[in-house]
Amino acid sequence: MTQTSAGSAIPGQRDGFAGSPGLSLSTPPRPAKAVIANFRLLRETELSFTDKVTLCVGRNNTGKTSLAKLFKLFIARDHT
């Protein structure tokens, strides 16, 4: 009778997770950018997101609230 070593595990399986190799469940996917066209005041807008902080600043009536409403609609929609 021979013993198998821990190194002979099935490739791709880590700690009982049979998903894609290298996929981490602790970090959810994050968007790198958003392209917005024709939503309220935002005609052609492209946003880039960073890993740490993303700020939205600007003068009054430039679309900051429109952007917040758009993300609220996106997050609140039914994802089933």
Residue pairs with C-beta under 8 A, 6 or more apart in sequence:
11 21
12 18
12 19
12 20
12 21
14 21
17 23
17 25
19 25
30 49
30 51
31 49
32 48
32 49
33 46
33 47
33 48
33 49
34 46
34 47
34 49
35 45
35 46
35 47
36 42
36 44
36 45
36 46
36 47
36 67
36 70
37 43
37 44
37 45
39 66
39 70
40 63
40 66
40 69
40 70
41 61
41 62
41 63
41 66
42 63
42 66
42 67
42 70
45 63
45 67
47 54
47 56
47 67
48 54
56 64
56 67
56 68
57 64
58 64
